[in-house]
Amino acid sequence: MKGKTCGLCGKADGEVRQDYRAPNGRLARNSVSFALSWILPAESCKDNTECRMKYESIQLEKKINVHGEDSTCFSVEPVLRCLPGCSPVKTTSVNVGFKCFADDSSRDLSNIFDESVDVRESTEAHLACSCSPQCS
């Protein structure tokens, strides 16, 4: 089975540089991002057996100046976040790539995970969530 497997332990082909391949096919930059990429997200926070988290593109909290223009940046790598109605009780810092758009430009985020990286920044990924009974 050497070289014919995939998953959390890589391809078992002896090539360690490819072992951080996430389920979406991208190569994770570090062990934390790699491990988080294999968590199965929840569809709803109503089921207590689920993780109560989802992967999403997040907006960078600070403004970045790109090519002389103030820009708003969105992650091109998915980040684990609590579902609506839930709040994080445990987080970890992850370094992800962001695509930046001029503040006065229109942006289509439907294919954000296919965009190139303009800047890499640290942000918080949620590891555990507490949810209210009325969560959505």
C-alpha positions as CSV (number, residue, x, y, z in Angstrom):
1,M,0.0,0.0,0.0
2,K,3.1,2.3,0.0
3,G,2.2,5.5,-1.8
4,K,-1.4,4.5,-2.3
5,T,-2.9,5.9,0.9
6,C,-3.9,9.3,2.0
7,G,-5.1,11.0,5.2
8,L,-3.8,12.1,8.5
9,C,-0.6,10.1,8.2
10,G,0.2,11.2,4.7
11,K,0.7,8.9,1.7
12,A,3.1,6.5,3.4
13,D,5.5,7.0,0.5
14,G,8.6,8.2,2.5
15,E,8.2,11.9,1.2
16,V,7.8,13.9,4.5
17,R,7.4,17.2,2.8
18,Q,3.9,16.2,1.5
19,D,2.7,14.7,4.8
20,Y,0.9,17.9,5.8
21,R,-1.6,17.6,3.0
22,A,-5.1,18.7,4.2
23,P,-8.4,17.0,3.0
24,N,-8.9,19.8,0.5
25,G,-5.6,19.0,-1.2
26,R,-3.7,22.0,0.0
27,L,-0.5,21.7,1.9
28,A,-0.8,23.0,5.4
29,R,2.0,25.3,6.6
30,N,2.4,23.9,10.1
31,S,1.3,21.0,12.3
32,V,-1.5,23.0,14.0
33,S,-3.2,24.0,10.8
34,F,-2.8,20.5,9.5
35,A,-4.4,18.9,12.5
36,L,-7.3,21.4,12.5
37,S,-8.0,20.7,8.8
38,W,-9.0,17.1,9.7
39,I,-11.7,18.0,12.2
40,L,-15.1,17.3,10.8
41,P,-17.3,20.4,11.0
42,A,-20.9,20.4,12.3
43,E,-24.0,21.2,10.2
44,S,-26.0,22.4,13.2
45,C,-25.2,23.3,16.8
46,K,-28.4,21.5,18.0
47,D,-26.8,18.1,18.0
48,N,-24.6,17.7,21.1
49,T,-22.6,14.9,19.4
50,E,-21.2,17.3,16.8
51,C,-18.2,19.7,17.2
52,R,-20.3,22.9,16.9
53,M,-17.8,24.4,14.5
54,K,-17.5,25.0,10.8
55,Y,-14.7,26.0,8.4
56,E,-15.0,29.5,7.0
57,S,-13.1,32.3,5.4
58,I,-12.6,35.0,8.0
59,Q,-11.9,38.7,7.6
60,L,-8.6,40.0,9.0
61,E,-9.4,42.3,11.9
62,K,-6.9,45.0,10.9
63,K,-6.6,47.0,7.7
64,I,-3.7,46.3,5.5
65,N,-2.1,48.7,3.0
66,V,-1.5,46.9,-0.3
67,H,0.0,48.8,-3.2
68,G,-0.8,52.1,-1.5
69,E,-4.5,51.3,-0.9
70,D,-6.2,50.5,2.4
71,S,-7.5,46.9,1.9
72,T,-9.7,44.4,3.6
73,C,-8.4,40.9,3.7
74,F,-10.1,37.5,3.8
75,S,-8.5,34.1,4.6
76,V,-7.9,31.9,1.6
77,E,-7.4,29.0,4.0
78,P,-10.4,27.8,6.0
79,V,-10.4,28.6,9.7
80,L,-12.4,26.7,12.3
81,R,-15.0,28.9,13.9
82,C,-18.0,28.3,16.3
83,L,-21.4,28.1,14.7
84,P,-23.8,31.0,15.1
85,G,-25.2,31.0,18.6
86,C,-22.1,29.5,20.0
87,S,-19.0,31.1,21.5
88,P,-15.4,29.9,21.8
89,V,-14.2,28.5,25.1
90,K,-10.8,27.3,23.7
91,T,-8.8,28.8,20.9
92,T,-5.4,28.5,19.3
93,S,-3.3,30.8,17.2
94,V,-2.9,29.7,13.5
95,N,-1.0,31.4,10.7
96,V,-3.1,31.6,7.5
97,G,-2.9,33.3,4.1
98,F,-5.2,36.2,3.3
99,K,-6.3,37.7,0.0
100,C,-6.7,41.5,0.2
101,F,-9.1,43.7,-1.7
102,A,-9.1,47.5,-2.0
103,D,-11.8,48.9,0.3
104,D,-13.6,50.6,-2.7
105,S,-13.6,47.5,-4.8
106,S,-16.4,44.9,-5.2
107,R,-15.4,41.4,-4.2
108,D,-16.7,38.0,-4.9
109,L,-15.9,35.7,-2.0
110,S,-17.5,32.6,-3.5
111,N,-14.1,31.2,-4.7
112,I,-12.0,32.7,-2.0
113,F,-10.2,29.4,-1.2
114,D,-8.8,29.4,-4.8
115,E,-7.3,32.9,-4.5
116,S,-3.6,33.7,-4.2
117,V,-2.1,34.8,-0.9
118,D,-1.3,38.5,-0.4
119,V,-0.2,38.3,3.2
120,R,0.2,35.8,6.0
121,E,-1.1,36.7,9.5
122,S,-1.9,35.0,12.7
123,T,-5.5,34.6,13.8
124,E,-7.5,32.6,16.3
125,A,-9.1,29.2,15.4
126,H,-11.8,27.9,17.7
127,L,-11.1,24.5,19.3
128,A,-14.1,24.2,21.6
129,C,-17.5,26.0,21.7
130,S,-20.2,26.6,24.2
131,C,-23.7,26.9,22.7
132,S,-26.9,28.4,24.0
133,P,-30.1,26.3,23.8
134,Q,-31.5,28.7,21.2
135,C,-28.6,28.4,18.8
136,S,-29.3,28.6,15.1
